Amino acid sequence: MNLKEKWHRLLDHVHFKYLNTMCNKQLLNGIPNGLKDEFLKCKTCIENKMHNVPFKNNRYRAKDLLEIVHTDVCGLFQNTGFRGEKYFITFIDDYSKIARVYPIKSKAEVCEYIKYYVNECENLTGKKVKYLRCDNGKEYLNNEVFNYAKSKGIVISPCPVYVHELNGVAERFNRSIMDMSRCLLEEAQISKVYWPEIVQAATYLKNRTLTNNIEEKTPYEIFFRKRPDVSHLKIYGSKVFVRKPEQKRISKWDKKAEEGILVGYSENGYRILINNKIIVARHVEVIEEKEKCIGLNSDESDEDENESKFDSEESNDEVFESPIKDKIKINEHENQLKIPRRSERVRSSPEYYDEYRMKNKIVANFCKTDVPATFEEAIQSNESKKWIEAMDKEMNSIKLNKTWELVDSKEKRAIDVKWVYNKKSNGTYKARLVVRGFQQRDEVDDIYAPVAKMQTLKILLVYCCKVGLHIEQMDIETAFLNGKVTSEVYVNQPKGYEDGTDRVCKLIKALYGLKESPRAWYECPDKFLIKLGFIRSNIDYCLYTLKLKENTVYLLLYVDDLLICRKNKEIIEKVKKMLSERFKMKNLGKIREYLGITIKYDVLCKEMKLSQKDYIISLAEKYGVENCKAYKTPIEVNLKLEKSDDCERDIKYRNLIGALLYISSATRPDISFAVNYLSRFQNCYNNTHFKYALRILKYLHVSRDLSLSYNGNKVCDILDCYVDADWAGDNNDRKSTTGFVIRLFGNVVYWRSRKQKPVTKASTFAEYVALSEAVTEIKLVTELLKCFDIKCRKPVNIYEDNTGAINIATYGNFTKNSKHIEVHYHFVHESVNEGKINIVKVDTNENIADIFTKSLSREKHEKFCKKLNLK
């Protein structure tokens, strides 16, 4: 990159003609004195600045500052800005050509920024704005703008209808600034949501480059009467290290600088994108392109060296040697690890999500860790010995289970396999051989495999807490390898363990990734447990009971994680022993963590706490909100969001909503409504929706110590329920929201917040539909309680705050106004007549279900959190 090219890029791809003039006449401080006279063309400029041939405009030109100001609104942009901006408004002084750009959220803000611009410029120059040239948009031609212009003595000069070319100065500036911004975006390689910063940076640079004005000076020099200094300019998008103030460093051992991206300039520093936020920093270290920074771009600098080393190895016919030559070999020929000769160059993973990426980390088993993505990365990493040990362990398990047999590959269509690596929170290295099941062409009829319901888990935990049962946990190692394959499936030999022939593996038992693997595995423990005398529940196929003389053993199966519950520990140990004789088991002892939920259980005190604190912290770190503004509620009161016309695919909105849904259904009922509301926009979201999703995560991070508490010493009804509805609360389709919570012995076991399917005519009918949905779940819970020998001998109390809905449910007074309610909702009245439920009137301010139907004030939100036993 020669000097002329560098300054062309430093000044945001300025025209070479203007660049030569500025250098020859020294119009900027810090610019080189003269450049080599050579003709250059720029590919980036051609790609991003291509335009039509202009036509002449002979309108009157200004002879003094602020005599004429041109303005225009550019937008609507498909990519909403990171603060919700959809347009930007430009102001250009006709005499100096200096420009101001203000990103705005809607055209209603135009008048506000006209006032701001006029006041600022008149204060800086002591001159008055006389003419304001604009187009015929309603954002300019309205009473508010006319009244302000009249009070300031400004003449509004719109161009004729459909002749926007006569507003050519503003139109041409918008085109130029967009051209320059596209160049900067390509230079920086950052997300398009930061276009407001890019546009303002382009304007900053354009004001400091030569334009076609009366004087041969930059717009900045004409307007401010001093020559601009550009010695501080850096290549846009360069890596920047920003000094971290002492106040933000927890200890003296913390790093003193953070890495960011240069996205703009200010009068007293640089604008830096860091941790998903824009900050202004003065104490920085900028690493420009081609500057060598050890540890930052060492991979690139060593690329040629590694490639030449690889070429040398090839020319000498040397074989790549594993760093662990003396490793224990597997005896069988087909299981001998063969490591191919490859380049030692480290390949970095693609940055699909720009600044939102996870920085070489993945989320697995609810903890973040660095793991190799491919077999080659595993054997060339610094931890290659441990990864090879993990792969050998997996291959030994496959061999012991007699998972496959090698056969000739003639006319056999084999599916590929791959290695998947993981490092668990306890430091265990795990390698899993996975089939690429999407390559299967044969249709398999029955592939459904049940898993335990979340309400079943909570009912079991509450029952154990009430009765004082011990809860032990076990894990089945390589579970899927135990299931038998019913169809004929062939897979290729795993990488690193080929036997040197063309044979393929015919599967006898299932492997992870196969379509029928989940079903094949479920049938395996199901048959074995029934053989031992366990009885499977008809309500939840993953709950098993073993009736004994003294008391019952309860077993809950979630894929390969088991919970065994009983008062007598000796019986639990016998069950463990029988399971270990059939499967390869890992005894995890007393329950501590299950399905990503941390469980603290005191058997003697009959108290239990469920928390997802660690998962919330890792999620906050992933999205960079651990140090953001603290919120005391998950969603603002009366929030009404609109559907976006297009989804912004570069935003990880669905990923975040999925994670929040899991937290809300597992341990945090206080965010259920907020998450349910935002999940309605998964096909029509933009950056605004993403911000509100991040707000929920910020609230979770602030309240991460809250736990769902269970107490077995409470004296309460066996079962009760609170129900509420928010009538026509969705401003997009006017549908209502159902909310209810079910309690067992005063402990919360199930809650729901969801949008109702029908459109109801009145709040009474919305409440009645909510009652119907709650009664449906109560019936399921009462049936499930029979597995625990719990029978509700008296009607279940359902607390409702709408008198009309209570009357319909209790007395069945169906009027002509309630005919539109679907017949299947009326079984609520039948349940009341049968004595199964009892509808009780409760005051609206005491209805706990209110938290599941709408956003609440901080005081009310905290009040209901306590009633939900969130402590």
N, C-alpha and C positions, 0 to 999 in steps of 0.2 A: 504494500500500500504506500504509494508515494505521497508527498506533501500536499499536492493539489487535491488528490482523492480524499485524504484525511480531512482537510478543511471543508471540502464539499459535504462530507458526511457530518462533520461537527456542527455545521450551520444548517442542518436538516435539509440536505440536498438542494442548496441554493443554486440558481442558474450560474453556469460557468462564466457568463459574461459579467454578471454582477460581482462574482468572486474576484475576477481579474481586476475590475475597477477598484474594489475595496482594498485589495492588496497594493496596487500601484499607487493609490492616493492615500494609503494609510488611514482609512476612515474609522478603523477600530483599533483600540489599544490591545496589544498582544497578538496581533495578526502578523504573519510573515511579510517581509518587504519584497514583494514581487514573487511571482511563481513562474515555473517553466512554461514557456509558450508552446503548448501542445493541445491538439484537439482531442477531447475525450467525450464519450457518451456513457451514460449510467443506465444499466439494466433496470435497477429499482425505480429510477425516475420514469423511464419509458413505460414500465408496467403499471405504475400508479398515477401518472400524470397525463395520460393520453386524453386528448380533448378535440372538440370540433373547431373549425375555423371561426374566429370571432367576426362581428360586424361593428362598424364605427358608431360612436356615440358623441354627439356634438353639444351636449348640454353645458351650461355655465359651470365653470370651475371656481373654487374658492381662492381668495387671495390672502387669507389670514386664518390663523388657527380657530377651530370651532365655528367658522362661518357656516359651513355645511357639514352635517354629520349623516352618514349613510348607515342604515340598519336593516337587518333581515334576521329571520328565524330559520335555522336549519334543522330538519328533522321531519317526521318522526323516525327514530332509529329503532331497528328491530332488537338490538342489544341494549337493554336498559342499563344505565350507568350504575356503578356500585353504590351510589347514594339514592338511586331511583330516578336519575335524570333521563329524559327522553328526547330533549332538544338542546340546542345552544343558540343564544342570541348574540349577534355581533354588532359592534359599533365601530365605524371607521371615520376618522377625521379626514375630510377631503383634501386639506392642504398638506398635512404632514404624512398622511396615510398610516398613522399609528392606529392600532386596533385594540379593542377590548373584547374578550369573549367570556360569556357567563353561561355555564350549563344550567338548565332549568328543567323542572319536572313536568310543567304544563304551560300552555300559552297564556294562562291566566296571570302568570308572573311577569309578563312583558312590561306592563306599566310600572311595576315596582322597580325593575332594573333600568328602565328609562330614567326614572327619578334618581336612582343611585349613580348612574353614569354621568348625568348632567351635573349633579352636585359635586361629584369627585373632580371632574375635568375643569369645571369653572373655578373650583377652589385651587387647583394646581396651577392654572394659567392666569387667572384673573380676567379671563375673557368670557364672553357669553355665547351660548349656542343660539344660532339665528334660524337655521333651517334644518329640518329633520326629514331626510328623504327615505321613503319606505315603499312597500308594495301595498296592494289593496286588501291585505289580510284583516280580518275582524279584530285580531289582537292589537292592531294599530288604530284602526278607524272605529273607535268606540268613545263613549262619553267620558270615561275616566281619563283616557289619554288626551282628548280634546280639552277637557277642563284644566288638566295640569299644564298643557302647552299654552293655553290662554293665560294662566296665572304667571307663566315665565316669559311670555312674549315670544314663544317659539312658533314658527310657521311650519305646519305639517304639510309636506309636499309629496303626496303619493303619486306613483306612476299610473298611467292609464290602465284600464282593465285589460287583462290578457297581454300586456306589453311589459312583462317583468324585466325584459332586457334593459329598459331605461333605468332600472335600479342596478345597473351593471356593476358598479363599484363593489357593492355588498355581495352581489351574486358571484362576481369573479373572486372576491376574497374567500367566500365560502368554498368555492371549488379549490382554490389554492390551499386553503388550510386543511381541507379533506385530503388532498393529494399528499401534503406534507405529513399529515397524521398517519396515513397508510404506510408511508415510508418509515416513520418512527415505530409503528406497530410491528412492521417486519423486522426492524433492527432489534427491538426489545424482546420480541417473542413472548409477550404477556397476554393475559386474557383480555378479550374485547370489552369486558365490563368496566375496564379502566379507561375507556375512551375520553371521559371528561378531563383526566389528567393529561392524556396525550394531546388533545386539542389545545389545552392551555399552554403546554410546553411548546407546541408548534407556533402558537401566537407569540409567545415570549421570544422565540428565535426569529420569527419573521419581522418583528419590530426592530430587530438589530441587524437586519440585512437590507441591502440597497433595493429600493423599489422605484417605480417610474413616477417620480414627483418633480416638483419645480426645481428644487435645489438638489445638487448631487450629494446628498447626505442621507443617512439612515433615518427612518421615522422617529426613532428614539432621540437622535440628536436634534432634529428639528423641533420636536415637542418640548424636550427638557433642556435644550440649549447646552448640552454637554455630550461629549463623545462617549459612546458605550464601551465598556471593557468586557472582552470575551475570553480573557485568559483563564477563567474558571470553568469554561465549557468542557464537557466530557462526552465521549461517545454514548449516545442514548441507549439505555437498557444495560449499561455496564453493571457488573457486580460491585456492591458497595458494602463496606464494613462500617457500621455506625457505633460510636462509643455509647455504652450503656451507662447511664448515670448511677452514682453510688446508691441513690435512694431506691432504685429498682433492682439492685443486686442483693440477694438474700444474705449471702456470706462473702467473705473475701476470696473464697475459692471459685466463685462463679466467673464465667467468661466476661471480659470487659467490653466485648464488641459482639454485635449481631450482624448477620448477613442479610442484605436486602438488594433491591433493584432500583437504579436511578430512573425516575419517571418524570422529573421536572425540576424547575429552578424557582427560587424565591429571591427576594432582595437581600436576604441575610443567610442563605444556605441552600441546600438541595432538598428536593422533595423525593422521599424514599418510600418505596413499597416494601413493608416488612411486617411479617406476621399478619397478613391480610389487612393491614391498615396503612394509611398514608401519613407520614410524619415529616416535619421539617427539621433537618439536622444540619449542624455546622461542623461538628467534629466527626469527619468521615475520612475513610481511605478508599479511593475509587480504583478498582482494578479494570483497566481498559482492555479492549481486545488486543491480543498478541502479547500482553504483559504477562510474564511468568510469575505465578504465585504458587509456591509449594503447598501442596495439600488441596488446592482449589482446582487447578487445571493440570495437575501432574499426569493424569491419565492421557490427556491430549498430547502433552509434550513428549511423553514416553512412547507414543504410538509408533512412530517410525522406527524407534530403537527395537521395540518388541517385534514389529513386523520383519525387520532385517534379521532379528534373532531366529524367528520362525523360518525364514527363507534359508538361513544357514543350516538349521536342523534338517530341513528337507533335502538340501543338497548333499549333506553328509550321511543321509539315510539313517539318522539316529532315531531311536524310539523314545517318546516322552516317558520319563520315569516317574512313578507315583512317589510323593514325598514320604510314603510309609511302606517301604519295600518289605519290611519284616512283619507285615500284618498277617494274622492268622488266615489261612486260606480255607475255603469251603471245599470239602473233599470231592463232591460230585463234579464231573467235567462241565456239565451245563451251567453250574453256578459259580464258575471261576470268574473273578472280576477282571475285566480287560479294560484298561484305560487308554483311549485313543490319543494319538499325538495331535495336539491343537496349539494354536497361538496362545500365549500367556496374556494377551491383551484383555483387559477387563471391560466388558460391555455394560454400560449403564442402562437402566430401564427407561423406557420412554416416559416423558413428562406429559401425560394425557390431560392433566387438570391444572397445569400451570402452578400458580402459587398455592392452590388448594391441595397439591399432591402430598403424599404421606412421607416423603423423604426416605425412600428405600425401606419403609416399614409396612407390615401388613397387620391386620387384625385377625388373630386366630385364637380360639379358646379364650376370648375376651382379654387378651394381653397383646401388646405390641412387641415385635421382635424382628431381627434381621435374619432372613433365611435365603438360601439360593433359590433361583427360579428354575434352573435347569440342572440336569445331571452334570454337564460340563462345569458349571459354576461351583457345584458341590465338591467335585474332586480337585478343583484348582484353588479352592478357598483356603484360608489359614486354618480352618477347622475341618479340613478334609478327612482327617483320621476318624473323627467322631461321626461324620456323615456316612462314611463307608461302613463303620460299625453298625450304624442304624440300618443301612441298606442290607447288610449281611443278616441282621436280626430279622428283618422282614422276609428275606428269602428263606431263612431257616423255618420261619412260621409257615410259609407257603409249602415248603417241602414236607414238614411234619403233618400238615393238614391234607397232603396229597391233593393239592388244588388243581394240578394239571398233569397231562402226560404229553410228551413230545411225539409228534406224528409228522409224516411227510407232508410237504406243502402243496402237492399237486392238486390243482382245482379246488383249493381251499382259500376262501376269502378271509384273511386275518385282519383283526382290528388292532390298531396301535395301542401301546401302553406308555405311560409316562411316570416319572418319579415326582412325588409331591413331598416337600420338606416342611418341617415345622419344629419350632423350639418352644417347649411348654414353659409355663411360669416357674416350675420347679427345676428348670435347667435340663430337662430330658430332651435329647435329640431324637426326632422321629422321622422316619422315611416311610412313605406309603406308596405302594405300586397301584396305580389307578388306570382303569380301562377308559379309553375315549369312547364312552357309550353312545355319543351322538353319531358315531359311524355305523352303528347297528342298523341294518335294513329290515331284519325280520321283526314282525309285529309280535309282541308278547301280550297275551290277554289280561292276565291278572298281575299288576305290578304295585297295587296299593298296599302300603304297610302302615298300620296305625302307630301313633305315638301318644304318650300320655297327655291329657288335657291339662292346661294350667290350673283350672279350677279344681281338678282332681288332686293335683299336687298340694294345693293350699288346704283343701279339706282334710287330706291325710295329715298334713303338718299340724293343723289346729286340733284334730282328734288326738294325735300323739301328745300334744301339749296339754290337752284336757285330762287325758287318762294317765299320762306319765310314761309313755312307751319309749324305749330306747330306739334310736334310728342309726343304723349302720349303712355304709355306702360301699359298693363294689363296682369295678369297671371290668368289662370283658375285653381282653386284648384281641386285636385282629378279628373283630366280631364277624364281619361279612365273609371271612374265609371259611366259616362253618356251614354256611347255607349251600345246598346242592342246586346245581343248575339243571333245569328241565329241558332247555333248548340246546341245540348244537352250536357252540360258540368257539371260535378259534382266535387266538391273539398272538402277536409277534413276541419273540423272546425279548425280555427286558434289556435295556441298554446297559452295557457293562457286564452282563452275565450271559452273553451269547456263547454257544458251543462251537461256532465256526461253520455250522451247516445251515441249510435252508429250511430246516424243520420249524414247525410252528407248534404252539401250545394249545391243546384241546382242553377246554375247561371242564373239570369235573365238579368243582365247587365254585362259588361266586367270588368275584373280585370287586373291590370298590369301583364305582363308576358304571357298572353294568346296569341295564334297565331293570332287570328282575332281582338284583342283589338285595334291595331293602326287604322285598316280600320273602325271598328265600331265607334271609336271616331271621325275620320275625317268626316264621313258622318253626324254626329250629328251637329257640328257647320256649316258645309256646307249647310245643309238644312235650318237651322235657319237663316243664313245670306241671303240666296236667298229669303227666306220668307219676310225679312225686306226690300227687294228691291235692295240688292247688286248684282252686276254682276260679275261672276267669269271669270278670264282671261283664254283664250284658250292656252296661252303660258306657264303660270305658274298657276297651279290650286290652289295655296295658296295666290294669289293676288286678292283682291276684290275691286270693285269701286262702289260708290253710287252717281249717278248723281243728283245734286240739281240745283236750278235756279242760285244761285250765283256762286258756284264752287263745286268741287267734293271731296268726302270723300274717302280716300284710306285706306285699311285695309290689313295688311300682317299677315298671320297665320303661325307660326312654332310650330307644335304640340300643346302646350298649352300656348305659348307666343304670344301676339298680339301687333302690332303697329297700332295706329290709327292716321292718318295724315289729317289735314285740317287747313285752315287759320283762321276759326272762331272757337274759343274754346267752344262756347255754343253748337254747333252741336256735337262736340266731346263728351261733357258731356252727351248729349241726347243718343248718341250711347252707351256710357258706361252704362247708366242707363238701356237701353233695354237689353244689354248683362247680366247685373247683375241680372235682373229679371228672366232670363232663366238659367244661370249658377252661381255657387258660384265663384265669381271673387275677385281678389286682385288688387286694384288700386295702381300701382307703380309710377304714376305721370309722370313727364317729363322724356324722355328717358335718361338713364345714362349707363346702361349695357345691352347688348342684345347678346345672344349666346356666352357669354364669351368675348365680345368685349366692351371695355370701350369707350363710345361715349360722347364727349364734344361738345355741340351744342349751338351756339350763334345765335338766330333767327334774332336779330336786325342787327348784322354785317354780317349775311349770311355766317358764317364760321363754319366748323365742323372738328373734329379730331377723328380718329379711332385708338385705341391702344390696345395692349394685354400685357402691361407691367407686370401686376400682375401675369398673367399666365406664362409668361417667367421666372419671378423670382421664382415661385413655382417649375417650371420644372428644373431650374438650381439647386435649393436646393435638389430636388429629386435625381438628378444624380451627386451631389457633385462637381459642376464646378463653383460655385459662386466666388471662390477665385483663379481660375486658370489663366493661361496666357491669355492676351487679344489679340484677333485677329481683324483686321480691315476689313477683307473680309471673306465671309462664306466658301470659298474653295480656295485651292491654284491653281495657274495658271498651265494649261496643266496637270492636275492630270489625270492619267490613272490607274485605278484599274483593277485587274484580278478577275475572279470568283473563289470563294473558292470551293474546291472539296466537303467539308462537311460543313454544317451549325453548328456553335457552339451554341447549344440550350440554354446554360446557360447565354448567353448574351441577354439583353433586347433590341436587335437591332430593331425589328419590332415595339415595343412599342414606342421607341423614334422617328422612322421615321413617325409613325402615328401622333404623337403630332406635329412634325415639318410640316407635310403636312397640318394640320389644320391651323397653324400659317401662312404658306406661301400662302394659298388660301384666308385667311381672311384679313390680314392687312400688310403682309410683302412680296411684290413681289420681293424684292432684294435677297431672298434666294430660289426662285422658281427653278432655274436651279440646284443649289447644292442639294436640296432635291429630285428633280426628278431624278438626276443622281444616287444618293445613293439608291433610292427606286428600282432601277433596279436589286439590289443584294439581294432582300429579301428572295430568296431561295438558295443563295450561298454566305453567308457572314461569316466573321470571325472577330477577334478582330481589325484588321486593318480598316475594313469598319466602325466598331463601333467608332473608334477613330475619323475618319473624320466626322461622324454624331455628335459626341460630340463637334467637332470644330465648327460646325454650331451653336450649342447651346451656346457655349462660345461667338461667334460673336453676337448672339442675346442678350445675357446678357449684353455685353459691350454696344450695341446700343439699349438697351431696351427702351430708352426715345423717339426713333423715332416713329412718328405717321403718318398715311396716312391722308393727309390734303385735305379737300374739300373747295372750295371758290366759292360762287354763284355770285360774282361780276365780274368774268372774261368775257371778250368779245372774244369768240372763236367760231369755227365751232361747230355745234350741235354734230357731231360725226366724229371721225377720228381714224385711226389705224396705228400702226407701225408693220412691219413684218420682220422677219429675219430667217435664217436657217444656221446651222453649218453642212457642208457636210461631211459625213462619219466620224463623230467625235467619235462614239462608237468603241473602239478598239477591242471589242469582236465580233461584227457582222457587223461592218462597216455601220451601219444605221445612218441616219442624225437626227438632232434635230430641231424641230420647236419651234419658239418663237414669240409671238405677244402680243400686249397690245392695248386695246380699251379704248378710252377716250370720255366722255360725257361732253360737255361744258368745255373741258380742264381738267377734273377730271377723274382719273383712276377708271374705274368700273369693268373691267375684264382683266385678263392676263392668259397666258398659256405657259407652257414649257413642251414639251413631245417628246418622241422619235417617229420618223415616222415609219409607218408600212412597206412601200416598201423600197427596196434598190435602190437608184438612181445612174445613171452613171456619173453625173456631178453636180457641184454646182448649175447650172442653173435650173436643174430639181428639186433639193432639195428645192430651193427657190420657185419654182412654186407650189410644193406640199404644202409648208407652206402658200402660198397665198390662196390656195384652202381652207385650214382649217380655216384661218382667215375670209374669206368671208362667210363661213358657219355660224360662230358665229355672224358676223355683221348682217346677215339676221335675225337671231333670236332676236338680240337686237333691230333692227328697228321695228320688229313686236311688241315687248314688249313695245316700246315707244309709240305705238298707244294707249295703255291703259291710257297714260298720255297726250293724245291729242298732241303729238309731232310728226310732220311729216317732214322727210328729203326731202325737195323739190329739192335739188340739189345733185349730186353724192357725195357719201362718199369718202373722200380722204384716200387712203391707201398708206403709205410711204414704199418704197422698195428700196434696194440699189444694186440690181442685174439687169443690163441692159437686159441680155438675157431673164430673167423671165418676165420683163416688156414687152418686145417685143412679147413674146408668148401670154401673157394675153391681150395685146392691139390689136395686128394685127392678131393673130391666125396663125403665120407662123410655122405650125407643120412640121418639117423636118423628114427625115428618122431616125435621131438620137433621136427623141422624141417620136417615136412610142411606146416605152415601157411604157410610162406614161398611167396609167389607164384612161379610158374614163370619168369616173365620176369626175376627177379633172378638166376637161376642161370647166365646167360651169363658171369658172372665166372669160373666154373670153366672154361667153354669158352675164354675168352680166355687163361687160364693154360696150358691144354693146347695152344693154337695158338702159344704162345711170344710173345704180344704184350705180356703183363705179367708181372711177377714180384713176388709178395707178400713183403715183408721185415718181420720182427719188429723193433719199435723199443720202447725203454723208454717207459713212460707219461709220465715227466717230461721226455722229449725229443721228444714228439710235438707238433709245431707246431700241428696241427689242433685241439688241445685248446682253443685260444683261440676257436674258432668254435662250440663246443658248450655252454659253460657260463661263468659269471662266475668270474673268478680273483682270487687275492690280488694285491696290488700287485707283489710281487717276481716272481711267476710271469708276470704280465701284461707287465711291462717286459722280462723275459727273452725272451718270444716275440716282442715287438715288434722287438727287435734281430734275431732270426732271420728276421723278415719283411722285413728291410732298411728298416725305418722309422727314419730318422735325422734 
